[in-house]
Amino acid sequence: FELREINSDINVTVKPSLVILLTQMHKVFSVQGPYPVIRAALRARGWVEQRFHCSKQQHQKTSDNVEKEQDTDRLHNLMSRLVRNEMVYFYWTNRRDAINTNNLQKEQIVNHFAKAASFTTKAGLCVNLRNLHWFDSADPDTFFPRCYRLAAKDERHAFIEDYRRTACTSLLKFIVEQDKDIQSKGTAHNIQNRKQKKQELKQLALSQLIDTALKVCQEYLESLEHSDIDASQEASQTLTQEEWAEFVKSYYLVVHGGAQIKSSNNFVSCCKAMLQRLEKVSPQLSIDGVQNIWIIKPGAKSRGRGIKCAKRLDQILRLVDVDPVVIKDSKWVVQKYIEQPLLVHGTKFDVRQWFLVTDWNPLTVWFYKKCYVRFSTQPYSLDTLDSSVHLCNNSIQKHLRPSQQRHRGIPADNMWLDNQFRAFLASQDREALWETVVVPGMKKAVIHALQTAQDLVESRKNTFELYGADFMLGQDLHPWLIEINASPTMAPSTSVTAHLCAAVQEDTLRVVLDRRGDRTANTGDFQLIYKQVSVEVPQYIGINLLVRGVTIKRPCPLPPLRPSYHLAAKRRGLHKEKDPAPERVTPLPKMLLRRAGLRNNSSEALPSPPPPPLEACGPKQVELTLNLPTRVNKPVPFNRASQFEVLSSRRAEVSNVCLDNI
């Protein structure tokens, strides 16, 4: 039967049958957050919603929004009350920690994987992509701008070295670009900035600066070619700390401050030759630019919060050192800023691309064929590092007014559909690069990022998750992965997102639900781009496996009645009687023997008494025979007290006999 045929005044006798039918069909769902598209799509498939249980504070915050989105039809409200105590078989939430996946049954479906922070946080993505060589032969520097955690000492030192080396390459680029400007204008001039203070406009030894930069670049090339292995450590250090400080200061005056220098054609040819050699081994040389700008990001924040750009080394380190909390948690990361991106009418943009993961073993990735472009509200310029110019997040740009100087071709809502962007490329005769360069590059970057995290994410069947990846495009349209977001926003903030976000949610349900029953079902615009071979894993992998215990304390030993090898034989269960070995008696001191006229040898030594038979250790009475002038034949019961008394009396009699003989 269909739910639409049930009247609102449903009979009580129908309720048990209805509940049993819904639970048998596994069609009870629960949604947390503003997802009207998900609710409508599930109801159209015959599912019934169970209101999501939340705390009072969360209920007060979200009750108004949820009530607006919920269907006012009394039928759905009635059905929700009927299944309020039944098991939920499909969860869709906007928070990963809203549901404890360990308490779910196998048949329950949820839209979040546990422990996915290894690639959805900036610090996690920065660290895990370095392990890509264990999973694939690709180089992360070809699709992910180099990144460092400044709170870690080793990475902080690596960042400082990278900044200094980038300053050298930026100086070489600066000389080459200035030479191009001179040739284009046809007149030679000195490089200077008239706005700079007079005390900073001093003549600099350009030959010394370029010579230092060339030496550093040459050393870097040798390290990549492993030709510096035989060189000593002292010889490999081109500059000392003081020399580096002086070089960076001069670099600031030339590139950032516009200090006056004298150019020369000989220097230009050397700089061009070195840059050509570096371009073959450094895939990120094309995005570095000349300003040496880096972007500082909080490791676990979203929507562009706390992100800043800086181009001086002391400023970058100072931004991190002021907060001891982020230093302790290693949350701050610094990433190389793409100084030469592809621009649309002189405005910076990025690309939001969705992808879906339905399993981690085997790793199964679905790529969405459609995406959208986000613009900044101000024209692109490196003269200012304001977030309105360099950050394209809609959560930031929607609060800003578009600049009057921005091109009129950029829409007021700062968004384009992917087909609008392809039309822009077609106007420049570059439309073919979208299918040959942009889309394949984004697919490879997503797959490589997931490969490095597949051993860290908690894999659970009947679980899926939709992610949003942000990409920047270089001037050659090569895509660069910036970050991956969990729970990407689905709010219809603009006409672009209102259309695409609704479509991606409906297509997600097609992949997750419709394809479960029919492998040939329509998956919308989702395309399966990667499915790894299933890997067998052990039932349990103990990363903190411990064995605890205490040593067994042996009881206090009593004086033995026989040699130790008899006791060992008894402990091993050897109860067969053996011929006792003669007990050795310690010989008397030589002084007493000389006085008694005896010699300390084996023939004149006192005879040793034989040990008692093994039967003497039982509860029966035993006969102890001592090989002494006086024979003792006395039955005694075996107990610990009598054992000690017999041994003491035996030693006393032996001592008396020895003294009498002396």
PLY file of the C-alpha trace (Angstrom):
ply
format ascii 1.0
element vertex 662
property float x
property float y
property float z
element edge 661
property int vertex1
property int vertex2
end_header
0.00 0.00 0.00
1.03 3.63 -0.31
1.38 6.05 2.58
-0.66 8.68 0.77
-3.75 6.54 1.18
-3.53 6.59 4.97
-5.84 9.12 6.55
-4.63 11.38 9.34
-7.08 9.77 11.79
-5.37 6.39 11.43
-6.83 3.52 13.40
-4.84 2.15 16.33
-5.01 -1.36 14.89
-3.17 -0.24 11.77
-0.20 1.18 13.69
1.56 -2.13 14.57
1.28 -3.37 10.97
2.63 -0.12 9.59
5.59 -0.04 11.96
6.44 -3.68 11.24
6.32 -3.03 7.52
8.62 0.01 7.72
11.17 -1.77 9.88
11.16 -4.83 7.64
11.77 -2.64 4.61
14.53 -0.74 6.47
13.04 2.60 5.46
13.38 4.76 8.55
15.77 7.72 8.22
16.94 10.63 10.32
18.41 13.95 9.15
20.25 16.51 11.23
20.73 19.97 9.76
19.21 21.99 6.94
18.95 19.36 4.20
15.48 19.71 2.64
16.66 18.04 -0.57
17.67 14.88 1.31
14.35 14.77 3.16
12.33 15.22 0.01
14.36 12.63 -1.93
14.03 9.99 0.80
10.31 10.59 1.23
9.86 10.18 -2.49
11.49 6.74 -2.14
8.96 5.71 0.53
11.11 6.43 3.59
9.76 7.80 6.87
11.70 10.26 8.97
12.43 9.86 12.65
13.17 13.20 14.24
16.83 13.47 15.16
17.39 13.42 18.90
19.54 16.35 19.99
20.33 18.27 23.15
18.23 21.16 24.37
20.79 23.76 23.30
21.05 22.31 19.81
17.29 22.03 19.64
16.86 25.71 20.50
19.39 26.75 17.83
18.04 24.59 15.02
14.35 24.30 15.81
13.39 27.41 13.85
15.32 26.39 10.72
14.18 22.79 10.85
10.55 23.71 11.27
10.71 25.87 8.17
12.17 23.00 6.15
9.88 20.26 7.41
6.82 19.42 5.44
3.72 20.89 6.97
1.67 17.91 5.84
0.15 16.24 8.87
0.76 12.85 7.28
4.55 13.04 7.59
4.31 14.30 11.16
2.05 11.40 12.04
4.35 8.88 10.40
7.31 10.31 12.27
5.55 9.76 15.59
4.77 6.16 14.69
8.44 5.27 14.19
9.93 7.38 17.00
11.02 4.25 18.92
12.18 2.18 15.94
15.68 1.64 14.59
16.98 4.24 12.14
18.51 2.70 9.00
19.84 5.87 7.33
21.57 8.79 9.06
22.48 12.06 7.34
24.17 14.57 9.64
26.35 17.64 9.21
28.62 16.68 12.11
30.85 13.63 12.26
30.69 13.33 16.04
26.88 13.44 16.16
26.71 9.64 15.92
28.94 7.05 17.51
29.58 4.58 14.71
30.70 1.92 17.19
27.11 1.62 18.44
25.56 1.15 14.99
24.28 -2.11 13.59
25.73 -3.50 10.36
22.65 -2.63 8.31
22.55 1.02 9.42
23.88 3.58 6.91
25.63 6.79 7.92
27.18 9.60 5.85
30.44 10.09 7.76
33.57 8.00 8.22
35.37 8.06 11.53
38.98 9.30 11.83
38.94 11.16 8.50
40.94 14.11 9.84
44.08 12.64 8.24
43.19 14.39 4.97
40.31 16.77 5.80
42.48 18.99 8.00
45.28 21.17 6.67
47.87 19.66 9.01
46.74 16.10 8.25
46.88 16.62 4.49
50.29 18.28 4.83
51.78 15.33 6.71
50.17 12.37 4.94
50.91 13.45 1.38
54.61 13.04 2.18
53.97 9.28 2.40
52.62 9.08 -1.15
55.73 7.25 -2.37
54.62 4.21 -0.33
51.35 4.02 -2.30
52.14 5.43 -5.75
55.06 6.63 -7.83
53.61 10.17 -8.11
55.31 13.21 -6.60
53.09 15.33 -4.28
55.01 18.46 -5.31
53.39 18.19 -8.74
49.85 18.86 -7.43
50.11 20.10 -3.81
52.00 23.31 -2.88
54.72 22.52 -0.37
53.54 22.82 3.21
55.12 22.77 6.69
53.96 22.58 10.31
55.74 25.40 12.09
55.19 23.94 15.55
57.40 20.93 14.74
61.08 21.79 15.13
62.34 19.79 12.16
59.66 21.16 9.85
60.25 24.68 11.11
63.92 24.36 10.17
62.95 22.91 6.76
60.62 25.85 6.15
63.33 28.38 6.93
65.66 26.66 4.47
62.89 26.59 1.85
62.14 30.28 2.38
65.79 31.23 1.94
66.18 29.08 -1.17
62.98 30.56 -2.63
64.37 34.02 -1.96
67.35 33.14 -4.15
65.19 31.90 -7.03
62.89 34.91 -6.63
65.87 37.23 -6.97
66.91 35.50 -10.21
63.37 35.80 -11.54
63.28 39.46 -10.57
66.42 40.20 -12.58
65.07 38.35 -15.63
61.65 40.06 -15.50
63.22 43.48 -15.13
65.35 42.79 -18.18
62.22 41.90 -20.16
60.64 45.21 -19.17
63.75 47.07 -20.25
63.78 45.36 -23.65
60.08 45.95 -24.17
60.41 49.66 -23.44
63.63 49.93 -25.42
65.43 52.08 -22.82
67.77 51.08 -20.03
67.06 52.30 -16.53
68.02 51.54 -13.00
65.62 49.44 -10.91
64.25 51.66 -8.18
61.13 52.73 -6.36
60.79 56.43 -5.80
58.35 55.93 -2.95
60.97 54.14 -0.88
62.74 56.05 1.86
66.00 57.67 0.90
68.02 55.81 3.52
66.95 52.51 1.96
67.72 53.63 -1.61
71.36 52.76 -1.41
73.56 51.18 -3.97
73.86 47.43 -3.53
76.52 45.11 -4.81
74.33 43.29 -7.34
77.14 40.99 -8.38
77.56 39.74 -4.81
73.82 39.11 -4.35
73.44 37.24 -7.62
76.62 35.27 -7.01
75.28 34.13 -3.61
71.91 33.20 -5.12
73.57 31.20 -7.88
75.72 29.30 -5.36
72.69 28.38 -3.26
70.78 27.18 -6.33
73.79 25.17 -7.50
74.04 23.50 -4.09
70.33 22.67 -4.24
70.75 21.07 -7.66
73.65 18.96 -6.42
71.58 17.76 -3.48
68.80 16.65 -5.82
71.32 14.81 -7.98
73.01 13.31 -4.87
76.38 14.64 -6.03
77.03 16.27 -2.68
77.31 13.00 -0.74
81.11 12.98 -0.69
81.33 16.66 0.27
81.93 17.50 3.91
79.20 19.13 5.95
81.18 22.31 6.46
81.78 22.66 2.73
78.09 22.11 1.94
77.02 25.08 4.07
77.17 27.99 1.65
76.25 30.75 4.12
76.37 31.21 7.86
73.43 32.50 9.88
74.82 36.03 9.82
75.40 35.90 6.09
71.89 34.59 5.50
70.43 37.43 7.57
72.36 39.95 5.51
71.32 38.32 2.23
67.62 38.22 3.15
67.77 41.86 4.24
69.27 42.85 0.88
66.67 40.71 -0.90
63.89 42.64 0.86
65.39 45.94 -0.26
65.65 44.82 -3.88
62.41 42.90 -4.44
60.04 44.27 -1.80
61.50 47.69 -1.21
62.67 48.57 -4.71
66.17 49.61 -3.70
68.29 51.08 -6.50
70.63 48.60 -8.21
72.61 48.54 -11.41
71.62 45.91 -13.94
73.96 44.06 -16.28
73.45 41.77 -19.28
76.02 39.30 -17.98
73.95 38.69 -14.87
70.76 38.17 -16.87
72.20 35.33 -18.94
73.47 33.55 -15.82
70.08 33.90 -14.13
68.23 32.54 -17.16
70.52 29.53 -17.41
70.08 28.67 -13.73
66.28 29.03 -13.88
66.14 26.68 -16.85
68.06 24.05 -14.89
65.84 24.49 -11.86
62.68 24.21 -13.91
63.56 20.62 -14.87
63.77 19.43 -11.24
61.44 21.84 -9.40
57.79 21.41 -10.49
56.65 24.36 -8.35
59.03 26.93 -9.77
56.27 28.29 -12.03
54.00 29.20 -9.10
56.63 30.73 -6.80
56.79 34.20 -8.35
59.19 36.88 -7.07
57.51 38.09 -3.85
58.10 34.86 -1.85
54.60 34.98 -0.35
53.42 32.26 2.01
49.94 31.63 3.39
49.49 30.77 7.08
46.50 28.59 7.99
45.04 27.27 11.23
45.16 23.52 10.96
41.54 22.64 11.85
39.42 25.63 10.83
37.17 26.09 7.81
35.52 28.86 5.79
38.77 30.85 5.60
38.89 31.71 9.30
42.28 32.83 10.60
44.06 32.57 7.22
46.68 35.25 6.53
49.30 35.94 3.88
52.82 37.18 4.61
56.06 37.58 2.69
58.66 38.32 5.38
60.22 35.48 7.35
60.10 37.25 10.70
56.40 38.08 10.24
55.52 34.46 9.44
57.32 33.09 12.50
55.87 35.80 14.71
52.29 34.95 13.71
52.71 31.43 15.01
54.85 32.09 18.06
52.31 34.44 19.66
49.83 31.62 20.36
51.22 28.89 22.67
48.11 26.71 22.21
48.65 26.20 18.50
52.35 25.58 19.10
51.53 22.78 21.52
48.94 21.14 19.23
50.93 21.64 15.98
47.84 23.07 14.30
49.35 25.91 12.28
50.66 25.20 8.81
52.43 27.45 6.33
52.00 26.76 2.63
53.58 28.26 -0.44
51.22 30.78 -1.98
50.54 30.50 -5.72
51.72 33.91 -6.87
51.10 33.35 -10.57
47.60 31.82 -10.84
45.29 31.81 -13.81
43.09 34.92 -13.71
39.66 35.59 -15.19
39.41 39.21 -16.28
42.17 40.08 -13.83
40.40 38.45 -10.86
41.51 35.47 -8.79
39.27 32.39 -8.48
39.28 28.80 -7.23
37.33 25.66 -8.13
35.07 23.68 -5.78
34.97 20.03 -6.85
32.90 17.31 -5.14
33.80 13.65 -4.81
32.21 10.73 -2.98
33.85 7.84 -1.10
31.65 4.79 -0.61
34.27 2.36 0.75
37.86 2.37 1.97
38.57 -1.32 1.44
38.46 -1.55 -1.47
38.96 2.19 -1.88
36.05 3.37 -4.07
35.97 6.97 -5.31
33.22 8.73 -7.30
34.01 12.01 -9.06
31.30 14.57 -9.78
31.28 15.79 -13.36
30.10 19.29 -12.49
31.75 21.96 -10.36
31.63 25.70 -9.85
34.05 28.63 -9.74
34.32 31.17 -6.88
35.72 34.67 -7.44
37.13 37.29 -5.09
35.51 40.72 -4.90
38.72 42.68 -5.63
41.06 42.63 -8.64
44.16 40.51 -8.16
47.28 42.31 -6.98
50.37 41.43 -4.96
50.72 44.97 -3.63
48.24 44.14 -0.90
47.82 40.88 1.02
44.24 41.51 2.13
41.92 38.51 2.28
39.41 40.22 -0.02
41.96 39.81 -2.83
43.54 36.43 -2.13
40.77 34.32 -0.48
37.87 33.13 -2.61
35.76 31.49 0.11
32.13 32.50 -0.26
31.83 32.78 3.51
34.32 35.68 3.33
33.47 37.31 0.00
29.70 37.41 0.58
30.22 40.05 3.28
32.29 42.31 0.98
31.18 44.72 -1.69
32.61 44.08 -5.17
35.15 46.61 -6.31
34.21 49.15 -8.93
37.48 48.40 -10.71
36.62 44.73 -11.18
35.70 43.57 -14.66
31.98 43.64 -15.43
32.13 40.11 -16.72
32.42 38.80 -13.14
28.92 38.26 -11.69
27.78 40.05 -8.56
27.34 36.76 -6.63
31.00 35.87 -7.42
30.22 32.42 -8.87
30.25 30.67 -12.24
29.07 27.28 -13.38
31.68 25.08 -14.96
30.18 25.55 -18.42
30.53 29.33 -18.04
34.19 28.90 -17.24
34.68 26.63 -20.23
33.09 29.30 -22.39
35.70 31.73 -21.09
38.45 29.26 -22.03
36.89 28.87 -25.46
37.19 32.62 -25.97
40.95 32.16 -25.50
41.12 29.01 -27.66
41.94 26.87 -24.60
38.68 24.97 -24.10
40.31 21.62 -24.92
42.61 21.99 -21.91
39.64 21.53 -19.57
39.19 17.87 -20.52
42.86 17.13 -21.12
44.57 18.99 -18.26
42.18 20.31 -15.61
39.82 17.38 -15.03
42.47 14.60 -15.20
44.71 16.60 -12.85
41.93 17.02 -10.28
41.09 13.31 -10.42
44.70 12.29 -9.85
45.11 14.72 -6.94
41.98 13.39 -5.22
43.01 9.75 -5.65
46.53 10.37 -4.35
45.23 12.23 -1.30
42.89 9.34 -0.45
45.56 6.70 -0.99
47.74 8.18 1.75
44.83 8.16 4.21
43.26 4.76 3.57
45.20 3.10 6.41
44.18 5.82 8.89
40.46 6.22 8.24
38.19 3.80 10.07
36.66 1.69 7.32
33.07 0.63 7.93
30.65 -0.96 5.53
27.37 0.85 4.82
29.15 4.17 5.26
29.80 6.92 2.73
30.90 10.55 2.76
30.71 13.49 0.39
33.78 15.78 0.30
34.53 19.12 -1.29
38.02 19.76 -2.71
39.35 23.25 -3.50
41.70 23.71 -6.45
43.71 26.58 -7.89
44.73 26.68 -11.53
48.14 27.78 -12.72
48.66 29.86 -15.82
49.09 26.63 -17.77
45.73 25.38 -16.29
47.52 22.79 -14.17
45.33 22.16 -11.07
46.82 22.52 -7.58
45.05 20.94 -4.61
44.62 23.44 -1.77
42.51 21.54 0.77
39.76 18.96 1.22
36.65 19.79 3.25
34.40 17.39 5.11
30.68 18.28 5.26
30.85 20.87 2.45
28.14 23.46 2.63
24.96 22.72 0.68
23.23 26.01 1.37
21.64 27.61 -1.72
23.49 30.90 -1.20
23.50 31.81 -4.91
21.73 30.69 -8.03
24.75 28.53 -8.87
24.82 26.65 -5.57
21.04 26.37 -5.46
21.15 24.33 -8.66
24.34 22.32 -8.17
24.02 21.54 -4.45
20.56 20.09 -4.93
21.76 17.99 -7.85
24.78 16.58 -6.02
22.63 15.55 -3.03
20.13 13.73 -5.20
22.91 12.00 -7.14
24.56 10.95 -3.88
21.40 9.07 -2.89
21.35 7.45 -6.32
24.83 6.03 -5.75
24.32 5.07 -2.11
20.73 3.75 -2.12
19.51 3.04 -5.64
22.67 1.26 -6.71
22.51 -1.09 -3.70
19.58 -2.93 -5.21
20.42 -2.39 -8.87
24.02 -2.14 -10.06
22.82 -0.67 -13.35
20.90 2.15 -11.67
21.42 5.73 -12.80
24.15 7.47 -10.78
23.53 10.96 -12.13
26.68 12.99 -12.70
28.82 10.82 -10.42
31.53 8.88 -12.24
33.45 5.97 -10.74
37.12 6.93 -11.20
38.90 4.54 -8.85
38.23 1.17 -7.26
41.12 -0.51 -5.56
41.58 -4.23 -5.26
40.29 -5.46 -1.92
43.01 -6.13 0.63
42.64 -8.75 3.35
43.37 -7.34 6.78
43.70 -9.23 10.07
40.82 -9.27 12.49
42.68 -7.06 14.93
45.77 -4.95 14.62
47.07 -4.06 18.05
49.06 -0.88 17.92
49.34 -0.81 21.71
49.51 -4.53 22.50
50.86 -5.09 26.02
51.48 -8.15 28.20
51.30 -7.39 31.90
52.13 -9.59 34.86
54.26 -10.11 37.94
57.03 -12.54 38.62
56.24 -15.63 40.70
58.02 -15.38 44.02
59.73 -18.59 45.14
59.14 -19.67 48.76
61.92 -19.34 51.28
64.22 -22.39 50.75
64.83 -24.85 53.61
68.13 -26.59 54.25
68.31 -29.50 51.74
68.61 -33.13 52.80
70.29 -34.20 49.56
72.27 -32.74 46.69
70.53 -30.23 44.46
70.27 -32.55 41.45
68.01 -34.89 43.46
65.66 -32.00 44.21
65.65 -30.97 40.55
64.83 -34.54 39.53
61.96 -34.63 41.96
60.55 -31.34 40.65
60.60 -32.81 37.13
58.57 -35.76 38.34
61.38 -38.35 38.27
60.31 -40.57 41.16
62.54 -43.51 40.29
65.02 -44.37 43.02
68.64 -43.78 42.17
71.85 -44.67 43.97
72.68 -41.73 46.22
76.00 -40.09 45.65
78.31 -39.75 48.62
78.02 -36.45 50.39
81.17 -34.41 50.44
82.45 -33.13 53.76
84.48 -30.00 53.91
88.06 -30.92 54.94
89.47 -29.55 58.18
91.83 -26.61 58.18
95.48 -27.41 57.55
96.52 -26.00 60.92
94.36 -28.48 62.84
95.50 -31.35 60.62
99.19 -30.61 61.25
98.58 -30.51 65.00
96.71 -33.84 64.85
99.37 -35.41 62.61
96.96 -35.90 59.73
97.23 -34.91 56.08
94.42 -33.30 54.09
93.97 -35.80 51.28
91.26 -37.97 49.92
92.42 -41.17 51.69
92.43 -39.66 55.17
89.34 -37.52 54.80
86.44 -38.29 57.01
83.87 -40.54 55.39
80.72 -38.71 54.24
77.36 -40.13 55.21
75.15 -41.32 52.37
71.95 -39.36 51.72
68.64 -40.81 52.84
66.61 -42.76 50.27
63.91 -40.98 48.20
61.19 -42.77 50.21
62.24 -40.69 53.18
60.57 -37.64 51.62
57.10 -39.11 51.99
54.81 -39.16 55.00
56.19 -42.58 56.07
58.76 -43.12 58.76
62.28 -43.13 57.40
65.59 -44.54 58.56
68.52 -42.14 58.38
71.90 -43.86 58.34
74.96 -41.75 59.05
78.37 -43.18 58.12
79.84 -42.30 61.54
81.41 -44.31 64.37
78.07 -44.12 66.10
75.04 -45.52 64.15
71.74 -43.78 64.52
68.64 -45.86 63.80
65.68 -43.81 64.78
62.32 -43.71 63.01
60.98 -40.18 62.74
57.95 -38.76 60.98
58.81 -36.42 58.11
57.92 -32.85 58.77
59.70 -29.52 58.50
60.53 -29.29 62.20
61.92 -32.84 62.49
63.88 -32.35 59.28
65.68 -29.35 60.68
66.31 -31.06 64.06
67.78 -34.18 62.41
70.08 -32.11 60.26
71.21 -30.02 63.22
71.89 -33.09 65.37
73.79 -34.75 62.54
76.06 -31.76 62.10
76.65 -31.57 65.83
77.66 -35.26 66.06
80.01 -34.92 63.08
81.69 -31.97 64.74
82.09 -33.88 68.06
83.64 -36.91 66.36
86.10 -34.72 64.47
87.18 -32.99 67.64
87.61 -36.31 69.46
89.83 -37.60 66.67
91.93 -34.49 66.79
0 1
1 2
2 3
3 4
4 5
5 6
6 7
7 8
8 9
9 10
10 11
11 12
12 13
13 14
14 15
15 16
16 17
17 18
18 19
19 20
20 21
21 22
22 23
23 24
24 25
25 26
26 27
27 28
28 29
29 30
30 31
31 32
32 33
33 34
34 35
35 36
36 37
37 38
38 39
39 40
40 41
41 42
42 43
43 44
44 45
45 46
46 47
47 48
48 49
49 50
50 51
51 52
52 53
53 54
54 55
55 56
56 57
57 58
58 59
59 60
60 61
61 62
62 63
63 64
64 65
65 66
66 67
67 68
68 69
69 70
70 71
71 72
72 73
73 74
74 75
75 76
76 77
77 78
78 79
79 80
80 81
81 82
82 83
83 84
84 85
85 86
86 87
87 88
88 89
89 90
90 91
91 92
92 93
93 94
94 95
95 96
96 97
97 98
98 99
99 100
100 101
101 102
102 103
103 104
104 105
105 106
106 107
107 108
108 109
109 110
110 111
111 112
112 113
113 114
114 115
115 116
116 117
117 118
118 119
119 120
120 121
121 122
122 123
123 124
124 125
125 126
126 127
127 128
128 129
129 130
130 131
131 132
132 133
133 134
134 135
135 136
136 137
137 138
138 139
139 140
140 141
141 142
142 143
143 144
144 145
145 146
146 147
147 148
148 149
149 150
150 151
151 152
152 153
153 154
154 155
155 156
156 157
157 158
158 159
159 160
160 161
161 162
162 163
163 164
164 165
165 166
166 167
167 168
168 169
169 170
170 171
171 172
172 173
173 174
174 175
175 176
176 177
177 178
178 179
179 180
180 181
181 182
182 183
183 184
184 185
185 186
186 187
187 188
188 189
189 190
190 191
191 192
192 193
193 194
194 195
195 196
196 197
197 198
198 199
199 200
200 201
201 202
202 203
203 204
204 205
205 206
206 207
207 208
208 209
209 210
210 211
211 212
212 213
213 214
214 215
215 216
216 217
217 218
218 219
219 220
220 221
221 222
222 223
223 224
224 225
225 226
226 227
227 228
228 229
229 230
230 231
231 232
232 233
233 234
234 235
235 236
236 237
237 238
238 239
239 240
240 241
241 242
242 243
243 244
244 245
245 246
246 247
247 248
248 249
249 250
250 251
251 252
252 253
253 254
254 255
255 256
256 257
257 258
258 259
259 260
260 261
261 262
262 263
263 264
264 265
265 266
266 267
267 268
268 269
269 270
270 271
271 272
272 273
273 274
274 275
275 276
276 277
277 278
278 279
279 280
280 281
281 282
282 283
283 284
284 285
285 286
286 287
287 288
288 289
289 290
290 291
291 292
292 293
293 294
294 295
295 296
296 297
297 298
298 299
299 300
300 301
301 302
302 303
303 304
304 305
305 306
306 307
307 308
308 309
309 310
310 311
311 312
312 313
313 314
314 315
315 316
316 317
317 318
318 319
319 320
320 321
321 322
322 323
323 324
324 325
325 326
326 327
327 328
328 329
329 330
330 331
331 332
332 333
333 334
334 335
335 336
336 337
337 338
338 339
339 340
340 341
341 342
342 343
343 344
344 345
345 346
346 347
347 348
348 349
349 350
350 351
351 352
352 353
353 354
354 355
355 356
356 357
357 358
358 359
359 360
360 361
361 362
362 363
363 364
364 365
365 366
366 367
367 368
368 369
369 370
370 371
371 372
372 373
373 374
374 375
375 376
376 377
377 378
378 379
379 380
380 381
381 382
382 383
383 384
384 385
385 386
386 387
387 388
388 389
389 390
390 391
391 392
392 393
393 394
394 395
395 396
396 397
397 398
398 399
399 400
400 401
401 402
402 403
403 404
404 405
405 406
406 407
407 408
408 409
409 410
410 411
411 412
412 413
413 414
414 415
415 416
416 417
417 418
418 419
419 420
420 421
421 422
422 423
423 424
424 425
425 426
426 427
427 428
428 429
429 430
430 431
431 432
432 433
433 434
434 435
435 436
436 437
437 438
438 439
439 440
440 441
441 442
442 443
443 444
444 445
445 446
446 447
447 448
448 449
449 450
450 451
451 452
452 453
453 454
454 455
455 456
456 457
457 458
458 459
459 460
460 461
461 462
462 463
463 464
464 465
465 466
466 467
467 468
468 469
469 470
470 471
471 472
472 473
473 474
474 475
475 476
476 477
477 478
478 479
479 480
480 481
481 482
482 483
483 484
484 485
485 486
486 487
487 488
488 489
489 490
490 491
491 492
492 493
493 494
494 495
495 496
496 497
497 498
498 499
499 500
500 501
501 502
502 503
503 504
504 505
505 506
506 507
507 508
508 509
509 510
510 511
511 512
512 513
513 514
514 515
515 516
516 517
517 518
518 519
519 520
520 521
521 522
522 523
523 524
524 525
525 526
526 527
527 528
528 529
529 530
530 531
531 532
532 533
533 534
534 535
535 536
536 537
537 538
538 539
539 540
540 541
541 542
542 543
543 544
544 545
545 546
546 547
547 548
548 549
549 550
550 551
551 552
552 553
553 554
554 555
555 556
556 557
557 558
558 559
559 560
560 561
561 562
562 563
563 564
564 565
565 566
566 567
567 568
568 569
569 570
570 571
571 572
572 573
573 574
574 575
575 576
576 577
577 578
578 579
579 580
580 581
581 582
582 583
583 584
584 585
585 586
586 587
587 588
588 589
589 590
590 591
591 592
592 593
593 594
594 595
595 596
596 597
597 598
598 599
599 600
600 601
601 602
602 603
603 604
604 605
605 606
606 607
607 608
608 609
609 610
610 611
611 612
612 613
613 614
614 615
615 616
616 617
617 618
618 619
619 620
620 621
621 622
622 623
623 624
624 625
625 626
626 627
627 628
628 629
629 630
630 631
631 632
632 633
633 634
634 635
635 636
636 637
637 638
638 639
639 640
640 641
641 642
642 643
643 644
644 645
645 646
646 647
647 648
648 649
649 650
650 651
651 652
652 653
653 654
654 655
655 656
656 657
657 658
658 659
659 660
660 661
